[in-house]
Amino acid sequence: MSLDALFKPFEFKSLKLPNRTVMAPMTRSFSPGGVATDEVAAYYRRRAENKVGLIITEGTGVARPASLNDANIPRFHGDKELAAWKKVVDEVHAAGGLIAPQLWHVGSAQGKDKLGKVDSPSGISKAGGEPFTTPMTDADVADTIAAFATAAADAKRLGFDAIELHGAHGYLIDQFFWNGTNIREDHLNGPTIAERSRFAAEILKAVRAAVGPDYPVIIRLSQWKQQDFSVKNAETPQLLEAWLQPLADAGADIFHCSQRRFWEPEFEGSDLNFAGWAKKLTGAPTITVGSVGLSGEFVAAFAGEGSQPASIDGLLERLARDEFDLVGIGRALLQDPEWVVKIRDGRTDELLNYERSALATLY
Ligand SMILES: Cc1cc2nc3c(=O)[nH]c(=O)nc-3n(C[C@H](O)[C@H](O)[C@H](O)COP(=O)(O)O)c2cc1C
């Protein structure tokens, strides 16, 4: 099977990638006090040295008191935090790589007011859940939008090559998309996904104003939520368009379409996946992700399940058909910084199993 589709360059605005591989954002919690260490910089540099096209960092918290729920996850605000990120950028660039931070706010996904008062649309963490805190006020909403915009401007100033907004997996932005967690009675909710997209659209507009027209802005979305794998923000292609188009209009350039298994069709009657539909409906470039090169999916991996290397032929076929533009790789790259060069050079017998023990180190 030809690897050409995976190893051809990709250009979009100022982003010039040598190939189609993207390191998927993966929280590692190796940044004590929220400051990325030299080991974190070396970890990303190792992937750049081994030809990953674009590195998307682990989720990193914007400037709100409870944007993160673990003090060992790196923050994206504060002088020492940003200086540490500058070191990461410089290391990756020195190795010839490109890097984008994933700007994150966890919202109420993992419960209680731990590191500060939780921000969430309606004070609940899942559909039908009991309110455990008060909903975000207008001032909280405005400050959160501003926090994302400031983080985006800082990313550009530090030399990052793009930014990604984490709008997936049932975290804050997705809590506004999901009618299970957004039961507000203001303009940020309404009967359709288009109204529930307004919070994300406001963030995107503020981000776009902060970084200017040419800077690449990626948004990561998922239909599934960690709170419920079976729900969807958009049940039909028409609703998917109603969800995505306002985001594109507000400044999103690239849709990073998170699935647990990339080969699963998004809607009945077509084998297009989520990234395939997003590209077809909006014309925007898209990133697919989910169990690329591995036999099992990542949520089971958190419970300890290992995975073996799996063929990427199906992926290559879809990529060659231009179903999507880029390919996110998570655990295979967490386990093995050399995954991309091993694939490129046909060293498939050297591909590694994904083992839970990989989470314990930052190699
Ligand atoms: C350890 C770990 C941490 C993750 N952290 C994040 C994160 O911070 N942000 C995010 O959007 N996805 C996160 N994910 C999901 C991955 O980006 C990716 O979508 C998922 O692992 C599926 O890709 P894979 O099957 O290639 O691993 C994480 C996954 C793993 C395994």
The ligand as a Gaussian input file, in Angstrom:
#p B3LYP/6-31G(d) Opt

LIG

0 1
 C       -3.046000       9.691000      28.064000
 C       -4.021000      10.414000      27.191000
 C       -4.314000      11.740000      27.437000
 C       -5.197000      12.456000      26.606000
 N       -5.397000      13.793000      26.821000
 C       -6.112000      14.517000      25.922000
 C       -6.148000      15.939000      25.997000
 O       -5.525000      16.596000      26.840000
 N       -6.907000      16.585000      25.076000
 C       -7.605000      15.935000      24.109000
 O       -8.287000      16.568000      23.301000
 N       -7.553000      14.585000      24.008000
 C       -6.805000      13.875000      24.861000
 N       -6.682000      12.516000      24.702000
 C       -7.289000      11.874000      23.514000
 C       -6.264000      11.777000      22.374000
 O       -5.933000      13.051000      21.862000
 C       -6.791000      10.925000      21.209000
 O       -7.942000      11.537000      20.672000
 C       -7.149000       9.515000      21.656000
 O       -6.094000       8.953000      22.419000
 C       -7.420000       8.624000      20.457000
 O       -6.262000       8.493000      19.668000
 P       -5.374000       7.138000      19.741000
 O       -6.372000       6.032000      19.584000
 O       -4.432000       7.269000      18.601000
 O       -4.725000       7.084000      21.082000
 C       -5.831000      11.786000      25.535000
 C       -5.545000      10.439000      25.302000
 C       -4.642000       9.750000      26.103000
 C       -4.333000       8.305000      25.792000

